[in-house]
Amino acid sequence: MSNKADKNIWKHKRIAPLEYCSISRAASILECEESDILHWCYTGKINLCINIQRMYFFYTPFLRDDGPIKNQIEDFNNEILPNGDGIPYVFSDKFKSGYFYIPEKSHLLETRDYYLVQTYTSGIWPIDTSVLLAISQGLTESTEINLFTESNPEFKPSNEPCQIISPILINKQFVGEIVNNEEGDVKYLEYLCDHAPDLNDKSYNLQITGYNIEYLYKHAISGDYMPTIRNNSDSKPLTSYQSSETPPIRTTAKQSNYIAALMHALGISEEMMRFGSINQIRELLSLRAGGDSYLPEITDDTLDDWLKRAGKR
C-alpha cells in the first residue's frame, strides 16, 4: 500500500488514536475476530492488560537472600528516576500507561524465601500471559492475576523488570507459608482478597493498548509473522529484581490431577499415561487436540512430573 494513511490504523479508520480499548473494540478496528486477539496473546505475540482505575494494593517480591528488606527497598528506589512529585515510580511500559510505587510505610508479608512488599498500583498493566491462559482453561481463578512491566519486540522497559502479584494469588500460592500471624495482618490480607480486581467484573475486563493495535496492524499489512515476546513470565513466577536466579514452578497434586483428567478427556488412556513414552503422549495430545487448537510448549520433564504428581506413573 503506497498511501501513507493506509499504513496508519488511526488515519485509515479516521479515529483519534486510542491509548487502550476493549478486545471487542480492537477486533472491530482491526477487522478481525476477538478470538484472533486472544490467539495472539496466548501464543506470546502481544500482551493484554487490565485497567486498574482505582489505586489498588499489589505486592512485589524481594528475595530474603539478597539482604535486609529496608536496604533492598532503598536500593530499588534509588535506581528509579523520581517523577515530578519526587516519588520513585515504576511504569508498566515506556508510555507510562500504568505505574506503581512502594510507599514509605508499606505493608510487608514474609515467607521463608521472600519479602512481599505492598505497592500502590494504578493504570494499565500487562497481565502474565501464562496466567491468562490458565484462567481461560479454568485452571485458576479470574482474580489470581500476575502483572509485569511490559516486554515488547519493539522496546524494553527502561528499569529492571518488575513483577507485582495480587493479594489473592499470594494467599493461594503461599498458603501456610506466610509468617505474619498477627490478627491484623491476617484480616487485612483477607480484606484485600475480598476486594481483588476480577477479570469477570466489567470494570476489569481485558484491554489492549493502542500501540499493540498498531503493532498488529503493521504485521497485517506486511504479512510477516510476529515474533514471540520473551516475557519475564516465561519461567519466573517470583524473583527478586536483583537476582537472576529463578525458583522452580510448583504444580500441586490437585492441579496435576486436573491436567491428567483433561488429557483423559482428549483420549489419552490410563495405560498410555502409565506406560507410554512422554514423546508418544505429546504427539497423541497434539493429534487429538487438532491443528486449530493451541497447546503451550512444555518440556518432557514437566509432563512427566505432572503425571507422577497425579499418580499415573
N, C-alpha and C positions, 0 to 999 in steps of 0.2 A: 504494500500500500504506500503510495507516494504522498498522499495527503497527510500533512502533519496532524490534522485533527483526528485522523483515524488512529494515530499512534498514542493518543491521549484519551484514556477511557472517559474522563470527565467532559472533555470537549466533544467527544464522539456522542455522548449521551446528553449533552447540553445541561449538565447539572454541576453545581459548585462542588469541589472536592469534599468528600466526607472524611472525617477523622476516623470514624468507625460506624458500623451499622450491623443489623441482624443478618443472619445467614440467608434468610428468605429474601431480604432486600438485595444482598450481594448477588444471589442467584439471578434475580431479575435484571440487575445491571449487566452481569456477565453473560446473560442469556444461556444459563446452564441449569442443571438440577441442584437442589440442596444436597442431594446425596453425592454429587461430584465434589462439592466443597468439603464435605466430611471425608470423602476418599482422600483428597489431597492432604488433609490434616492427618488422618490415621496412617498414611504412608510416609509421613515426615516431610512433606513438601512445604507446608505452611504451618503457622501456629494459629489456633483460635484462642479467644480471650474471654475474660469476664470483666464486666464493668462494675467496680466497687464504688457505687455512687456516694455512699456514706462511709466515712472512715471506719475501718474495722481492724480488729486486733488479730494479726497472724503472729507466727513465731519463726525466727531464723536460727539455724543450728550452728554451734561452735563446738569443736572437739575439746574435751577436757584435757587431752594430752598436749594441747597447744598452749597451756598455761592458764593463769588466773583469768576469770572471765572479765573482770574490770579492765585489766591490761589489754585483753583481746578487743573489747569494745572501743577502747581509746585508740588502739592501732587501726582498727577498722574505720572509725570516723575520721581519723587523720588522713586516710587515703582517699577520702571522698571530698570533692570540692564543695564547700558550703554554698547554699543558694543565697539570694539577696537578703534573706532574714537571718542568715548565719547558721541555719540548721543544715547538717550534712544529710542530703537526700540521696537515696539510691533510686535511679529511674529505671522503669521497665524496658525502655528502648531509647534509641537516640533522639526520638521525637518528644521525649519526656511525657508520654501519654499517661503513665502511672508512676507512683513513687511510694517509697516507704522510708521511715527513719526510726532510729532507736531513741526513745525519749530518755531524759536524764534519769528518771525513776521508772525503770521498766520491770514488769513482772518477769520472774525467772523461774523456769522449771528445770529440774536436774534429773538426769538419769546416770547410769553407770558410765556411759561413754560421752554424753553430750550435756552442754548447757543449751537450753532452748530459751532464747531471749525474745520477749514480746516486741513487736514493731507496730507502728501506726501505718496502715496501708490504705491507699486510695487510688482511684483511676483505673485505667485499662491495663490488665496484666495477662500475659500469655499463660495458659494452663499446660501443665505437663501432658504431652500427647499420650503417653502410656496410661496415665490416669484416666483421660477422656475415653480411651479405648476400653479400659476396664469397666468404666461406668456404662458405656453403651452395651457391653456384653453382660451387664448385671452382676459383675464380679465385685463391685464396690459401690458405695452409696454416692448419690449426687452431691453430697455435702463434703465428701472427703477429697478436697481438691489440693493441689500442689502447684505452686506458681514459681516461675523462673524469670530472671532477666532475659530479654529477647536474644535469641540467636537466629540469624538470618543469612542466607547465602550472600547477600549484598552488603551486610555490615555486621560488626561485632559490638558488644557492649563496651563502653569506654572504661568501666570499672571492672574489678574482678567479678565473675559470675556469682549471683546470689540466688538462694532458694528460700521461699517462705511457705510455711505449712499451716493449714487451717487447724484450729484447736481440736476439732472433732477427729481429724486424721491422727493428730498426736495422741489423743485419748485412746484411739483404737490401736495404733501401731506400738505404743509404749505401755500397753495395759500391764499393770503390776510392776512397772519399772520406774515410774516417777517417784522420787523420794520425798517430794513435798507432801507431807502428811498432815499439815495443819488444816483445820476445818475450813478456814477462809480460802486457802489455795484450792481445795477440792471444790468448794461451792462456786468459786469464781470460774474455774475451768468448765464446770457443768453449765454455768450461765452462758459462757461463750459458745459452748457446743449447741445449746438450745437456740441460739441466735445466729448460727453459722450461715453464710451465704449458700443457697441451694440452687443448683442449676435448673431444677424443675420449677423454680419460682420465676415468674415472668420478669421480675426486677433483675434477675441474674442470668437470663438466658444467654447462650453463647453469642459472642460478637466476632466480627472480623474487622481488622484495621483497614483503613483506606490504602495504605501502602502495600498491603498484601493483595488487595483487589488489583492495584496497578501491576503488581508482580505477576499475578495470574494472567492478566490481560496481555502483558508483554509476551508471555510464552504462548498464549493463544494465537497471537499474530505471527510469531516466529515459527511456531510448530515444534519448538525444541522441548525435549523432556526437562523437567525441573529437577535439580539436584536435591538429594535428601539433606535436610538440616541435621547436623550433628549436635543435638542439644546436650546440655548437662544431664538431661533426664534420661539419656540413653542407658546409663548404668549407675547413676548417682542419686539414690533415693535420699541420702543425707550425707553431707560433707561439710567440713569447715572451709571457709573461704581461703584459709591459709594452706591447707593441706591438700596434696594431690592424691592422698590415699583414699580409696573408695571402699566402704564397707559392703559386705555381700548383701544381696537382696534376699530377704527371707520370705518363703512361701509356707503358710501354715498347712497342717494336715487337712483342715476344713476346705481351704482353697484348692488343695490338690485333689480332694475327693470330688469337688465340683468340676474341676478340669477333666478328671477321669470320666465323670458322668457325661460331660459334653462329648468326649471322644467316643464313648459307647454309643451315644445318640447318632454319631456320624458313621457308625458301623464298625468301630474297632472292637473286636470281640475280647472277652476276658482272656481267652487263650493267647490271642495276639499280644495283649498288654503284658502278659506274664512271660511269654517265651519268644515273641518276635524280636527281631533286631530293631534298634532305635531307628535306623535308616528306613527299614520296611514300614514302620509305623508312620514316620514323617511322610513318606511317599503316598501311603494309603490315605492319610488325612488330607493331603493336597488333592488327591484324586476325588475323594468323597465330597470335599468342600466345593469343588468345581472351579473353573478358571475365573469366574467373575467374583469369587469371594477372596477377601484379603485375609491372609494368615500372617501374623507378625513373625519375623525370623527369630528362632530360638536355637540354642546350641543343643547338641546331643546330650550333654551332661545335664542341662536344665530339664529336658523332657524326661530323662532317666530319673532325676531327682523327684519330679512331680509324681511319677508312677510309684516310686518307692515310698514316698510320704503317704500316698493313697493306699498303700498295702497291696499293690498289684504286682510287685516284682520282689 
